[in-house]
Amino acid sequence: MSDLNSLAQRLMALDDKLVACMRCGMCQAVCPMFGATMMEADVARGKLALVSNLAHRMIEDPQAVADKLGRCLLCGSCQANCPSGVHIMDIFMEAREIVYNYIGLHPLKKLIFRFLLPNPGLFSLGMRIGAPCQGLLFKSKNNVQETTAAPLLDGILGARHIRSLAPKSLLALEGAQDTPAGASGIKVAFYPGCMGDKFYVSMGQACLKVLRHHGVGIYMPKGFACCGIPALSSGDAEGMLKEMKVSLAEFAKGEFDYVVTPCASCTSTIKELWPRYAGRIGEAEQAQAEALSAKTMDINAFLINVLKVEPKAAPADNAVPVTYHDSCHMKKSLGVVREPRAVIGLNPGYRLVEMAEADRCCGCGGSFNLFHYDLSRQIGQRKRNNVVASGAKVAAAGCPACMMQLEDVLSQNGDPVEVKHTIELYAETLK
């Protein structure tokens, strides 16, 4: 009975959040899902109508409700464009949690979110074992994007082109860090994220190189877990809380002025979602999450706004054209727009060429990419077309998940366009 009462209370709380929606349809114009399917049910307005009758719908067909709620990238375009200021992302994530509490989480997801990702040592061990073995299944597809494909795993992965696991993780190569502040007088906690540690190791190393060059002390322990956004966006708040609790304990061991990350998704999760959910763990964790939120920054913003790094020269005459993709979490959640472009300008070997629809979602959407790959690839193709039309030789982004999506769609089309993190471009200028 207590569970039913709790469910009823959560459903009523959702109803309160839905009141402000005027069903005006402004979300339709900016929704990448609607742009791909032209279905009203895929627009925020359609999903909000579903949520408003969630109790009855769950009783009738709970799996259908889960499937419909899952057809969303959580890109935040609708929320950013909502004239009524409806907190659509909060509503969708809350609704997913309610539904999966009701029907139960898939055993594989439960294993990943509640056992693997909250245990960094086990996760790293799995990656160490998997990296040498991937050559048995994955074959090189495009040397420009360094992508591979595994036809035998198409049933699981789709026909995607994907970056290989790094032979060694960032932490295996660099070790735990706890260095004092140098000339800058600043020390940061560097949170590389799962992708930065396991896949985009060169990106993580570029970040460390830049921080050291500017005399920034670095705290990077081996015990950071996943930020929790994959679990939370899949409706598993319990898994997210387990992961967050592990990382909070690691943060508590260090002293630093800022938390800096190269992943827009990790940054927005620590900054915006941890304070919202940490109270479920305890009061101390709530206070810690709020304190961390106040000093968490994207690394591009840290370089430009805190370290005040400025370009030393204008772009060279033969500068390589590079275009920039505004990751959804970077622009719509963090409001970081100018700074990544300024970081690109720190390397005179590149010149920025803006693509059309730079801030339109690339179609990744985290786990959306796994469960709706055909739609993800269709949305990504529009982004690819804009990248190629810009004439750029390099596509830069500030989110590893977006980088992976860009690599896939560019590789699928055989485009000779490299994908790099903005910080990698700047790091090239440093000795």
N, C-alpha and C positions, 0 to 999 in steps of 0.2 A: 504493500500500500504506500509506503514511504517513497518507493521508486516512482509510482504513478503520480503521487503528489508533486514530486520533484519535476517530473516530465511536464505536468500541467503548468507549473510555475514558469518553467523555461519557455513553454509555448506562449504563455501570456506575455512574457517579457519581449518575445519576438514581435508579437502583435503591436506592442507599444512602439517599437522601432519602425514598424511599417506604416504608421499613421501618416507620416510626412510625405509619402510617395503619392504624387498626383496623377500617375499613369500618363504622363505627358509624352513619353516616347523619345525624349531627348537622348536617351541612352542608345537608341537604335542606330543613330548615325555614326557612332564611334565604336560600336561593338564589333570586334574582329570575327566573332562567331557568327553573328548575323550577316556580316559581309560574305562569309563563306557558304552559309546554308540558306539564308533568306527566310528562316523560320522564326516566328514570333516567340516560340517557346524557348529559343536560345538567347533572347534578349533579357536584360535584367528585369524589365517590366514583366515579362512572362514568368520568370522564375519567382519574382516577388509575389505574383498572383498565386503561384503554387505554394509558396511558403505561408501565405495568409490562410490557407486551408490545410495546413500541414498535418494536423491531428487526424482528420478524416482520410486524407490521402495515404498516410502511413498505414492505417488500418486496412484500407482497400488493397494497396499494392506497394509495400515499403521499398522493394527493390527498384521498382519503376521510378519512385521518388528519388532514390539515391542516384540512379542513372541520369535523370534529368538535371539534378543539382551538379552532377559531375561534368556536365557539358558546359563548363565555364573555365576560362583561363585564369580567373582571379587577377586579371591585369589591372583592374581599377579604373579603366577608361570610363565606365559608366558613372562611377562615383565622382571622378574628377569633373564630369560634364553635367552632373545633376544639379539643376537650379534650386532644388529644395534641400540640398545638403544631406540627403539620406546616406547613412553609413552602410552602404550596400555590402561591402566586403565583410564587415562584422556580421551582418545578417546571414550571408551565405555560409560563412565558416561555422557560425553557431548552428545553423540549420543542418549542415553536414554532420556536425558532432551529435546533434539530437537524433538524426536518422540512424547513424551507425551505432550509437548507444542502444538503439531499439532493435536493429537487425543483427548486430554483431559485426566485428571487423573480420576481414578475410584472414585466415591463419598465416598466410605468407606476409601480409602487411604487419600483422601483430608481431611476427618474428623479427622483421626488419626494424620496425619503429620502437618496439619495447625491449628488444634484447640486443640486436646488433648495433644500432646507432647510439644507444646510451653507453656502450662499452667500447671506447676508442681503441683499446689494445686489441680486442677481438676483431674489430673492423679493420684495423691496420694489418693484422695477421692474415685475414681473408684476402686483402688486396695484395699482400706479398706473395701469397700462394698463387693467386690468380694471374698476376702480371706475367710470370714466365710461361704460363700455360696458354695464354690467349692466342699465341701464334698458331695453335693447333686448329682453331676455329675461325679466327679473324684474318682476312687477307686485305692487303693494302688496296685502296681504291683511288686515292688522289694525293699525290705528294705535296701539292700546294697547301691543302688544308690538313695534311697528315692524318687522313681518315682511313678507316678500315670498315669492312662489312663481314657479316657471318651469315651466309645464305641458309645454313642449317638451323639457325636460330630465328629465322624470319617470323615464325609463329609467335615468338616471344618479343622480339625487338622490332618487328616490321623490317622492311628493306632499307633501314636507315644506314647512313654512313656516320661513323662515330669515332671520336678520338680514342686511341688506345690508352689503357692504364699506364701511368708512368712506371718505368722499371723500378724506381725508388721514390718514395713519397718525399714531400718537402721536409718533413720532420726527420726522416731517415737521413737525408742529405745534410741538413743544417743543424739538426739536434735541437734540444730545448734551448731557449734563449732567455737570459735575464741580465741584460747589460745596462749599465748606468747611462744617464743622459750625457750627451757630449756637448758640442758647441751650441746646439739649439737650446739647451737647458730643459728639454722636453723628453719625457719617456712615454711610450705608448704600449698598450697591450695589442699585439697583432693577432687578429683572428682570421686565419686563412680560409676557413670553411672547408667542407669536404672536397669540393671540386678543386680548390686551390692546393689542397694537400695531396690529393690522389691522382688528379687528371692534369690540371694546368700548373704543373710544378714550376715551369719557366716563368709563369706569371707571378707565383709566390716568391720566387727568387728575385725577380725584378723589383718587387715591392721592398724586400729586405735590403737590396742594393741601394735603392733610392733613400730609404730611411737612414741607413748607415752613412751615406754620402752627406746627408744634411745634419749629421750629428745627433740623431734621435736615438735614445735608448729603447731597447726592445724587450718586452716580456712576452714570450711565446712558449707556454708549457706543452708537454706532450699529451695532457689529459683533456683538451677541449673536445667536446662531443658535437654532434650536428646541432645547428641552431634550432631545429625543430619545425621549420616551415613545411617540409615534405609531409610530416606526420599530421600537423594541424590542418593543412589544406586537404588532407585525405579523411578528415573527420576524427582523427585520433588525438584528442587533447591529452590523454593519459601518456601516450608515447612522447609527445612534445614536452610535457612536464618532466618526464624522466631524463630526457636529454638536456633540458635546461638546467635541472638540478645539478647534473654532473659539471656542466660548464660554469655555473655560478660558484661552485666549490673551487674550481681552478682559478677563476678571477679573484676570489677572496684571498688567495695565497700571494698575490703580487701587488706591487704599488706602481701606479702609473697615472698619467694626466689625462690620457684619452684612450678610447678603444677605437682602433682603426681596422677596417676590413676592405678587401678588394672586390667584395661581392655585394651588389646592391640588395639582393634578397636577404642575405645575412644581416646587413646593416639595418634594413627596415624591420626585420624580425626582432633584433635585439633592442632597437630604439623604440618601436611602437607596440610590439606584441608581448614581449617579455613583461613589461610593467602591467599589462592587462591580465596576464595569466598567473604571474608568480604568486599572487595572494592565495592561490589554491594550494601552494606548497606550504607557506607559512608567512608570518609577519616579517621575520628577518629577511627572508628571500624577497618579499615585496619591496622592502626598503632598499635592498641591494640592487634589484632590477631597476628601480627608479633612478638610483644614483648612476648606474651604468648607462642607462638610456640618455641621461643628460650630457654624457661625454663621449657618446658613440658617433663616429663620423665615417663617411665614405673616404677612401684614401685620396681621391681627386680633390675633394673639398678640403681635406687636411693640408695637402700641399699648397693649394692656392690661397686658402683663407687663414690658415694658421701659420704655416711656414713662409707665406708670401713669396713663393718662388715665381720668378718672372723670366720671360724669354731673353736670351742674350743676343739673338740675331733674328732678322726676318727670314722667311722661307727662301731657300736657294732657288735659283732660276730653274734648276733641274729637279726640284723637290717632287717626291712621290705623292700623287694624290691619294688622300685617305678620307673616307667618309665615316660618320659616326652615327651609331644606332642608340637612341635614347631608350634604355631599358625601362620597363614599366615601373619597377620598384624605385629606380633611380630618379625618374622625373616625377611620377605621379604620387609616390609615397614620400620621398625625401626632398623633392623640389630641387634636386641638383641637376642643373642644365648647363650653366656657363662654365663651370669648373673643368669638366672633362675635355671640353673644347680648348680651354686654356692650356691644359696639360699637353694636348696634341701640339699646340703652338710652341711648346718648349723645345721641340726638336726641329731645327731649321731644315732637316732633310725631308720633312713632310709638309704638305699644304692641305688644309681642310677644304673639302668640297661637300656641301650639304646634299644629302639625298632627299627626294620627295618623301613625305610622311615619315620623317625620322623618328617620331615618337609613337608610331603605330606598332602594336604588339607584333613580335616576330613569330608568335604561335607556339612557343615552348610550353609555358605554363606548368613547369615542374612535372608532376605525375600525369597531367593531362596529355603530355607528349607520349607517355607510355600506353595509356588506355585509349587514346583517340588519335593514333599516329597519322591516319589518313587526313583527318581534319587539320592536325597540327602542320603537316607538310603542305597542305593547300594554302593555309594562312601564311606559312613561311615563304611560299613561292612568291607571294606579293612583295614581301620584304626583299627577297633575292632580286626581283625585277628592278626594284628601286635602287638597290646597291649597284647593280650592273649598269643601269642607266646613268648613274652619277659619273661613270668613267673612272672610279677609284680602283687602285691596285691593292688597297688594304681596307678592310672593314673593321673598325674599332668599336669596342663596347666596354661597359664597366660591370658586366655580370657574366660569370662563366657559363651559366645556363643558356643565356642568349648567345654566347660565343659558340656553344655546342650546336645550337639550332642553326646559326648562320653557317657553320661549317658543313652541316648536313645538306642544307638546300643548295649551297654553292657547289659542293662536291657532286651532288646528284646531277647537276647541270654541267659539270666539267668546266666551271668558271675558274680562271687563273687569278683569283682574289684571295689574298691571305686574310686570316682573321686573327686579330691581336687585341689584347687589353691595352687601354690607353697608357697605363703605367709602363708597359713593355716598350712603347715608343719612346718615352722619355728616358728610360733606363739605357737605351742604346747610346745616348750621348755621354754617359758617365763611364769613367775608367774603373 
